[in-house]
Amino acid sequence: MDDAHDYSRGDSHAGHGMGHVVPMPILTAVFVILLVATFFTVAATWVDLGEFNLWFALGIATFKASLVALYFMHLRYDQPFNALVFVAALGFLTLFLVFTLIDTFQYQSDITNW
């Protein structure tokens, strides 16, 4: 057996696309963090932050989606290019949401007057 396919030494990326094994304490910690963030999402409905309610909820959702992508989808242990694609996708999503919200705020007075 050559070194490129020696899985016994713990190199999870050697060979034919073997995935990275994340230790159970890390997965458990991420799960607990996601539960706490879900509580904050629900608790955000109890507090009136005015126009910042939406931004707060979107921030928590982005944080939770990032944790899921990084640890449960193993993006943290993958090639750096895939992380760049993920960050670029989040940037474009943010850009599209900002333009949508700007357009919504532009016509808000017409909606309330109707």
Backbone bond lengths (Angstrom), bond angles and torsions (degrees), N, CA, C in turn:
res aa  C-N    CA-C-N  psi(-1)  N-CA   C-N-CA  omega(-1)  CA-C   N-CA-C  phi
1 M - - - 1.462 - - 1.530 108.19 -
2 D 1.328 117.18 132.55 1.460 120.40 179.79 1.524 110.92 -86.41
3 D 1.344 116.27 169.13 1.462 120.84 -176.80 1.522 113.16 -65.69
4 A 1.325 117.84 -27.70 1.467 120.13 -177.44 1.518 111.90 -67.47
5 H 1.336 117.37 -21.23 1.461 120.41 -177.79 1.519 112.11 -119.15
6 D 1.304 117.93 22.76 1.456 122.03 -179.27 1.528 109.04 -89.30
7 Y 1.331 115.87 92.79 1.454 120.90 -178.26 1.524 112.09 -80.79
8 S 1.317 117.97 -12.70 1.457 120.46 -176.60 1.523 112.37 -71.56
9 R 1.325 118.43 -20.00 1.457 120.11 -178.14 1.530 112.71 -86.14
10 G 1.338 117.40 2.18 1.453 120.89 174.24 1.511 114.76 91.30
11 D 1.332 118.19 6.30 1.464 120.79 178.62 1.517 108.40 -82.29
12 S 1.311 116.60 97.45 1.462 120.12 -173.05 1.519 112.75 -75.63
13 H 1.334 119.12 -13.86 1.458 120.67 -179.62 1.516 112.30 -98.70
14 A 1.316 118.51 1.02 1.459 121.06 179.32 1.522 109.40 -76.65
15 G 1.285 115.95 143.31 1.458 119.56 172.58 1.505 113.92 89.87
16 H 1.303 114.46 -136.05 1.459 122.24 -167.86 1.516 113.48 -97.19
17 G 1.300 117.70 59.43 1.456 120.81 171.37 1.508 115.44 71.72
18 M 1.291 118.15 31.54 1.460 119.50 175.83 1.522 108.54 -67.19
19 G 1.327 116.49 139.50 1.449 120.55 -177.78 1.514 112.82 -83.52
20 H 1.310 114.92 168.52 1.456 121.38 178.17 1.521 108.60 -85.61
21 V 1.309 116.71 134.92 1.460 121.84 178.64 1.521 107.90 -94.89
22 V 1.329 115.91 116.19 1.461 121.44 -179.80 1.526 107.90 -87.32
23 P 1.329 118.05 131.45 1.465 120.22 179.24 1.528 112.13 -61.87
24 M 1.311 115.38 146.67 1.464 121.32 -177.03 1.531 113.28 -60.18
25 P 1.341 121.74 -37.08 1.471 119.35 177.54 1.534 112.77 -61.72
26 I 1.323 117.51 -34.82 1.469 119.71 178.07 1.520 110.11 -68.35
27 L 1.326 116.78 -44.72 1.471 119.82 178.78 1.527 111.16 -63.31
28 T 1.320 116.59 -38.40 1.467 120.15 178.52 1.524 110.51 -66.11
29 A 1.330 117.18 -42.07 1.466 120.57 178.79 1.525 111.01 -63.55
30 V 1.316 117.56 -41.72 1.464 120.98 178.04 1.521 109.92 -64.24
31 F 1.324 117.08 -40.22 1.459 120.80 177.90 1.526 111.33 -61.20
32 V 1.331 116.69 -44.57 1.474 120.76 178.99 1.527 110.21 -63.91
33 I 1.329 117.29 -41.44 1.468 120.52 177.68 1.521 110.24 -61.85
34 L 1.331 117.09 -40.32 1.473 120.26 177.84 1.531 111.25 -64.83
35 L 1.327 117.35 -37.60 1.468 119.74 176.59 1.526 111.37 -64.90
36 V 1.325 116.88 -42.54 1.467 120.70 178.51 1.527 110.00 -64.15
37 A 1.330 116.90 -41.89 1.471 120.34 178.66 1.524 110.77 -65.16
38 T 1.329 117.22 -34.76 1.464 120.11 175.97 1.523 110.46 -65.80
39 F 1.330 117.01 -39.03 1.463 119.98 175.35 1.524 110.58 -61.12
40 F 1.357 116.95 -42.56 1.462 119.87 178.23 1.529 111.37 -64.07
41 T 1.320 116.83 -33.86 1.464 119.95 176.95 1.522 110.36 -63.08
42 V 1.327 116.29 -44.73 1.463 120.29 178.80 1.525 110.33 -69.28
43 A 1.324 117.30 -40.86 1.469 120.83 -179.46 1.525 111.85 -65.85
44 A 1.315 116.91 -25.48 1.468 120.02 178.39 1.518 111.27 -64.90
45 T 1.327 117.75 -23.88 1.469 120.00 177.59 1.517 111.75 -76.35
46 W 1.330 117.46 -17.09 1.462 120.94 -179.51 1.514 112.62 -83.81
47 V 1.330 117.23 -17.27 1.459 122.34 -176.05 1.523 108.34 -114.55
48 D 1.318 115.70 132.88 1.464 119.46 178.48 1.528 109.12 -91.14
49 L 1.309 115.39 106.88 1.461 121.01 177.98 1.521 112.00 -99.71
50 G 1.315 115.47 10.14 1.462 119.55 -179.55 1.513 110.71 70.92
51 E 1.322 115.33 -130.60 1.460 119.55 -177.93 1.526 112.71 -74.99
52 F 1.334 116.93 -8.83 1.464 119.76 -179.14 1.523 113.08 -87.43
53 N 1.341 118.89 -4.77 1.465 120.91 176.41 1.518 111.22 -57.04
54 L 1.322 116.08 -46.25 1.457 120.58 -178.68 1.525 110.97 -64.16
55 W 1.336 117.01 -44.46 1.468 120.63 -179.37 1.516 111.47 -65.01
56 F 1.327 116.49 -38.18 1.465 120.51 178.51 1.529 110.50 -65.20
57 A 1.334 116.59 -45.09 1.465 120.61 179.54 1.535 111.09 -64.75
58 L 1.334 116.93 -40.19 1.463 119.81 178.03 1.529 111.57 -66.78
59 G 1.319 117.01 -36.09 1.457 120.12 176.89 1.523 112.27 -64.22
60 I 1.328 116.20 -44.28 1.466 119.95 178.22 1.527 109.92 -64.48
61 A 1.324 117.48 -42.59 1.466 120.65 179.72 1.523 111.32 -62.82
62 T 1.322 116.98 -39.92 1.466 120.54 178.08 1.525 110.81 -65.59
63 F 1.324 116.84 -42.16 1.462 121.17 177.59 1.524 110.84 -60.47
64 K 1.344 117.33 -45.89 1.459 120.83 -179.27 1.525 111.53 -66.27
65 A 1.325 117.16 -41.10 1.466 119.83 178.58 1.525 110.72 -64.97
66 S 1.311 116.89 -36.20 1.465 120.30 178.20 1.526 111.00 -65.77
67 L 1.319 117.38 -42.20 1.461 119.80 177.43 1.525 111.83 -62.20
68 V 1.314 116.33 -43.03 1.467 120.10 179.19 1.525 109.97 -62.49
69 A 1.322 116.89 -45.54 1.470 119.94 -179.54 1.524 111.44 -66.11
70 L 1.327 117.38 -40.68 1.466 120.09 -176.60 1.523 113.01 -70.17
71 Y 1.323 117.49 -43.18 1.458 119.11 -171.79 1.519 113.71 -104.40
72 F 1.322 119.15 -46.04 1.462 119.84 -177.63 1.524 112.19 -79.94
73 M 1.333 117.11 -25.42 1.468 120.55 175.25 1.532 111.19 -100.57
74 H 1.328 117.00 4.51 1.468 124.82 173.33 1.528 113.69 62.28
75 L 1.305 118.02 26.32 1.460 120.75 179.84 1.531 110.90 -67.71
76 R 1.298 117.73 -29.42 1.468 121.11 179.94 1.522 111.72 -63.08
77 Y 1.318 116.89 -29.53 1.456 121.20 -175.73 1.531 112.16 -103.46
78 D 1.311 117.64 7.30 1.457 122.22 -177.08 1.526 110.64 -93.52
79 Q 1.304 116.07 -173.68 1.462 122.29 179.45 1.529 109.92 -63.42
80 P 1.333 118.83 144.66 1.469 121.72 179.61 1.528 113.12 -60.75
81 F 1.321 118.11 -28.62 1.462 120.38 178.98 1.524 110.65 -62.47
82 N 1.330 118.05 -38.79 1.459 120.86 178.97 1.524 111.33 -64.84
83 A 1.321 117.15 -35.63 1.468 120.26 175.66 1.527 110.24 -66.31
84 L 1.324 116.29 -38.78 1.463 120.31 177.46 1.530 110.96 -62.73
85 V 1.311 116.81 -42.30 1.471 120.78 177.52 1.528 110.16 -63.13
86 F 1.323 116.77 -40.76 1.464 120.38 179.08 1.527 111.40 -63.60
87 V 1.318 116.60 -46.12 1.468 120.46 179.66 1.526 110.59 -64.80
88 A 1.324 117.14 -39.33 1.467 120.08 177.04 1.522 110.84 -63.87
89 A 1.325 117.29 -39.41 1.470 120.32 177.79 1.520 110.84 -64.15
90 L 1.326 117.20 -41.22 1.470 119.73 176.26 1.525 111.43 -63.74
91 G 1.324 115.98 -38.52 1.467 119.65 177.77 1.517 112.10 -63.00
92 F 1.329 116.80 -44.64 1.461 119.34 178.12 1.521 111.48 -66.90
93 L 1.321 117.99 -37.86 1.459 120.23 176.24 1.521 110.56 -61.04
94 T 1.320 116.66 -43.51 1.461 120.84 177.27 1.527 110.84 -61.46
95 L 1.315 115.99 -43.86 1.461 120.56 178.95 1.528 111.62 -59.99
96 F 1.324 117.12 -45.80 1.460 120.65 -180.00 1.526 111.53 -66.03
97 L 1.331 117.30 -39.38 1.459 119.46 178.45 1.527 111.62 -67.19
98 V 1.322 117.03 -38.29 1.468 120.01 179.23 1.523 110.10 -63.40
99 F 1.324 117.05 -45.50 1.471 119.05 178.85 1.522 111.92 -64.10
100 T 1.328 117.15 -36.79 1.460 120.44 177.83 1.526 110.67 -66.06
101 L 1.321 116.94 -43.20 1.462 120.24 179.81 1.523 111.96 -68.38
102 I 1.322 117.31 -36.20 1.474 119.82 175.92 1.525 109.91 -61.77
103 D 1.324 116.45 -42.59 1.459 120.71 179.16 1.532 110.54 -66.10
104 T 1.322 116.64 -39.15 1.460 120.51 179.12 1.527 110.69 -64.59
105 F 1.330 117.13 -43.83 1.462 120.68 179.69 1.527 111.48 -66.86
106 Q 1.324 117.12 -29.90 1.465 121.49 179.50 1.532 111.17 -62.55
107 Y 1.340 117.14 -37.85 1.462 121.39 -176.13 1.514 113.43 -102.82
108 Q 1.316 118.08 9.53 1.472 121.43 -177.58 1.531 111.42 -63.06
109 S 1.330 119.00 -38.51 1.463 120.63 -179.75 1.525 111.09 -66.23
110 D 1.332 118.07 -36.58 1.461 120.43 176.92 1.523 111.95 -64.88
111 I 1.307 116.33 -36.37 1.459 120.98 -179.53 1.520 109.92 -69.59
112 T 1.328 117.96 -44.34 1.456 119.66 -179.25 1.524 111.92 -69.55
113 N 1.337 117.76 -31.87 1.464 120.23 177.57 1.512 112.02 -71.89
114 W 1.303 118.41 -28.48 1.450 121.91 -179.09 1.503 109.76 -70.92
